[in-house]
Amino acid sequence: MRILTSLLKNNFFLLVVFISLISGTIYFNIDRIKKAKISHFCIEKIEFDGNEHVPDVLLLKTSGLRYKGNIFNQSLDVVKKKLEHISWIHSVAIRRKLPDTIYITVSERTPIAILQSKHKLYLVDTNGKILENDGIGDFSNLPIVIGKGAEKEASQLLCCLDKFPKIQKQIVFAVRIGGR
C-alpha cells in the first residue's frame, strides 16, 4: 500500500510539473506570436457574408480592422460590438481563419414598414428599430405608418392584418392617433 501511495505521489508530482511546462510553453508562444511581426499571421483578407443592404466598405470602416495587422492583436468582441451599432445589423459572428483571414458573418434586420415622421421616410423592422437608409428603394411596397409610436406598434398591426389578406393588400398607410 505504501508503495502504491508513493508511486501516486511521485506520478502526481511529475504530472503537475509536465502540465506546468506545457501550459507555460503554450502561453509563452502565443504571447510571442502576438508581439511578433510574423507575415504568416498578418491580416491579408477580411471576408463578409450575409450582408445585402450594408456595403462591405461600411462594415470594414466600422469594424476598425486593418490589413497587415497581426491577426491575434484584434479583439473580436470589440469588432463585434462596433458592427452591432450599425442599425441594419441584427447580429454578428466573427472568426479567425488562420493564418491570415478574418471572416465576418452578419445577420441583417428585415424592414416591415415605412415610417413617415417629420416629412421624412424611414424603414422600420419588427422590433420598431429605425433603419438608416438612403431611400426606401426596393421597399416601396411596404405599408406606411404615421404617428407617435407607430414604429413600435407596426409589427403588431401587420400581425393582425395577416388574418385578413384581402384588407392587407388594400392598406397603403396606417395612422396612429392617441396611442391607437
C-alpha positions as CSV (number, residue, x, y, z in Angstrom):
1,M,0.0,0.0,0.0
2,R,2.9,2.4,0.9
3,I,4.5,1.6,-2.5
4,L,1.2,2.5,-4.3
5,T,0.8,5.7,-2.4
6,S,4.4,6.6,-3.0
7,L,4.0,6.0,-6.8
8,L,0.9,8.1,-7.0
9,K,2.5,10.9,-5.1
10,N,5.6,10.8,-7.4
11,N,3.5,10.5,-10.6
12,F,1.2,13.2,-9.5
13,F,4.2,15.5,-8.9
14,L,5.5,14.6,-12.4
15,L,2.1,15.2,-13.9
16,V,1.9,18.7,-12.3
17,V,5.4,19.5,-13.5
18,F,4.5,18.3,-17.0
19,I,1.3,20.3,-17.2
20,S,3.0,23.4,-15.9
21,L,5.7,23.1,-18.5
22,I,3.2,22.6,-21.3
23,S,0.9,25.5,-20.3
24,G,3.9,27.8,-19.8
25,T,5.2,26.9,-23.2
26,I,1.8,27.5,-24.9
27,Y,1.4,30.8,-23.1
28,F,4.9,31.9,-24.0
29,N,4.4,31.0,-27.7
30,I,1.0,32.8,-28.0
31,D,2.4,35.9,-26.3
32,R,5.4,35.8,-28.7
33,I,3.2,35.4,-31.8
34,K,1.1,38.3,-30.7
35,K,4.1,40.6,-30.4
36,A,5.9,39.3,-33.4
37,K,5.6,40.8,-36.9
38,I,5.2,37.4,-38.4
39,S,4.0,37.7,-42.0
40,H,2.0,34.4,-41.7
41,F,-0.3,35.9,-39.1
42,C,-0.9,39.3,-40.7
43,I,-4.4,40.1,-41.9
44,E,-4.5,39.6,-45.7
45,K,-8.2,39.0,-46.2
46,I,-11.3,40.3,-44.5
47,E,-14.4,38.4,-45.8
48,F,-18.0,39.4,-45.2
49,D,-21.1,37.2,-45.6
50,G,-24.8,37.8,-45.1
51,N,-24.8,41.5,-45.8
52,E,-27.3,42.5,-48.5
53,H,-28.1,46.1,-47.6
54,V,-24.9,47.1,-45.7
55,P,-22.0,47.6,-48.1
56,D,-18.7,45.8,-47.3
57,V,-16.9,49.3,-47.3
58,L,-19.1,50.4,-44.3
59,L,-18.6,47.1,-42.5
60,L,-14.8,47.4,-43.0
61,K,-14.7,51.0,-41.9
62,T,-16.9,50.5,-38.8
63,S,-15.0,47.3,-37.7
64,G,-11.7,49.2,-37.4
65,L,-9.8,46.2,-38.8
66,R,-6.7,47.0,-40.8
67,Y,-4.9,44.9,-43.4
68,K,-1.4,43.8,-42.5
69,G,-2.1,44.0,-38.8
70,N,-1.4,41.0,-36.6
71,I,-4.4,38.7,-36.6
72,F,-4.1,37.9,-32.9
73,N,-4.0,41.6,-31.8
74,Q,-7.6,42.1,-33.0
75,S,-10.2,41.8,-30.2
76,L,-13.1,40.1,-32.0
77,D,-15.5,41.1,-29.2
78,V,-14.7,44.8,-29.8
79,V,-15.1,44.4,-33.6
80,K,-18.5,42.7,-33.0
81,K,-19.8,45.5,-30.7
82,K,-18.7,48.1,-33.3
83,L,-20.6,46.4,-36.1
84,E,-23.7,45.9,-34.0
85,H,-24.0,49.7,-33.7
86,I,-25.0,49.8,-37.4
87,S,-28.8,50.0,-37.4
88,W,-29.2,47.3,-40.2
89,I,-27.2,44.7,-38.3
90,H,-29.2,42.3,-36.1
91,S,-26.2,40.1,-35.1
92,V,-22.6,39.4,-35.9
93,A,-20.4,36.3,-35.8
94,I,-16.6,36.7,-36.3
95,R,-13.9,34.2,-36.5
96,R,-10.2,33.9,-37.5
97,K,-9.3,31.6,-40.4
98,L,-5.6,31.1,-39.8
99,P,-3.1,32.1,-41.0
100,D,-4.4,35.4,-42.5
101,T,-8.2,35.8,-42.8
102,I,-10.9,37.3,-40.6
103,Y,-14.4,36.0,-41.6
104,I,-17.4,38.1,-40.5
105,T,-21.0,36.9,-40.9
106,V,-23.8,39.4,-40.4
107,S,-27.5,38.9,-40.0
108,E,-29.4,42.0,-41.2
109,R,-32.7,43.3,-39.9
110,T,-35.8,42.9,-42.2
111,P,-37.9,46.0,-42.8
112,I,-41.6,45.5,-42.3
113,A,-42.9,49.1,-42.8
114,I,-42.1,52.6,-43.7
115,L,-42.3,55.2,-41.0
116,Q,-43.2,58.8,-42.0
117,S,-42.0,61.2,-39.5
118,K,-41.3,65.0,-39.8
119,H,-41.8,64.8,-43.6
120,K,-39.1,62.1,-44.0
121,L,-39.4,58.3,-44.7
122,Y,-37.6,55.7,-42.6
123,L,-37.6,51.9,-42.7
124,V,-38.7,50.0,-39.6
125,D,-38.1,46.4,-38.5
126,T,-40.2,44.1,-36.4
127,N,-38.8,45.5,-33.1
128,G,-39.6,49.1,-34.1
129,K,-35.9,49.8,-34.8
130,I,-35.5,52.6,-37.3
131,L,-33.0,51.6,-40.0
132,E,-30.6,54.0,-41.6
133,N,-31.0,54.2,-45.3
134,D,-30.5,56.4,-48.4
135,G,-34.1,56.0,-49.5
136,I,-36.8,53.3,-49.5
137,G,-35.9,52.0,-52.9
138,D,-36.7,48.3,-53.0
139,F,-39.1,48.6,-50.1
140,S,-41.7,51.0,-51.6
141,N,-44.2,48.1,-51.5
142,L,-44.3,48.2,-47.6
143,P,-47.1,49.9,-45.8
144,I,-46.5,53.4,-44.4
145,V,-47.1,54.0,-40.7
146,I,-47.6,57.5,-39.3
147,G,-48.0,58.9,-35.8
148,K,-46.3,59.0,-32.5
149,G,-45.0,55.5,-31.5
150,A,-46.2,54.0,-34.9
151,E,-42.8,52.4,-35.4
152,K,-43.1,50.4,-32.2
153,E,-46.6,49.2,-33.0
154,A,-46.2,48.4,-36.7
155,S,-45.3,44.8,-36.1
156,Q,-48.5,44.2,-34.0
157,L,-50.7,46.0,-36.6
158,L,-49.2,43.9,-39.5
159,C,-49.6,40.7,-37.5
160,C,-53.3,41.5,-37.0
161,L,-53.7,42.3,-40.7
162,D,-52.2,38.9,-41.7
163,K,-55.5,37.3,-40.7
164,F,-57.3,39.4,-43.3
165,P,-55.2,39.2,-46.5
166,K,-57.8,41.0,-48.7
167,I,-57.8,44.0,-46.5
168,Q,-54.0,43.8,-46.0
169,K,-53.4,44.1,-49.8
170,Q,-55.5,47.3,-49.9
171,I,-53.7,49.1,-47.0
172,V,-51.3,51.7,-48.2
173,F,-50.8,53.5,-44.9
174,A,-52.0,53.5,-41.3
175,V,-52.2,56.4,-38.9
176,R,-51.7,56.0,-35.2
177,I,-53.7,58.6,-33.2
178,G,-53.9,58.9,-29.5
179,G,-52.0,55.7,-28.8
180,R,-54.3,53.6,-31.1
